[in-house]
């Protein structure tokens, strides 16, 4: 069950526009796989993924209170348009964006947990590749690592960002296929 669930989740996370479904399901797949094969690192990976998702939702809800949705009519070339602005209240009042200590703590906590989850996910994929003797899982780790490395150059070459996103999608689909192709009878023994 865990292999099928994780395989489908990774494939979904590699398909644009519906990848949010896969991103939400991958942590649960790691927990299922960890419980089935008694691998604590896989369970920790899943729990960190869930924690990352929870903090992400909290951040979105928390920052929604700073968003001001206002409609403003203006005239351009004789026609009327409506603009919807999404501007933080502090920016409107002071002209500069302010972040309080609670916001900064939430952002830093999310960043640290998300980075830890990402690293553990790569480690877990590599371990799963060895455990199940599935080279596609290891290939996924290599492609993901290349993609992450390419993101460093985003400010120099913006097109590199697109390439790195495509690589992540491909890596996720390969990981999903890898999990679906596992024949786990006697794996790792």
Order of alpha helices (4+ residues) and beta strands (2+ residues): alpha-alpha-alpha-beta-beta-alpha-alpha-alpha-alpha
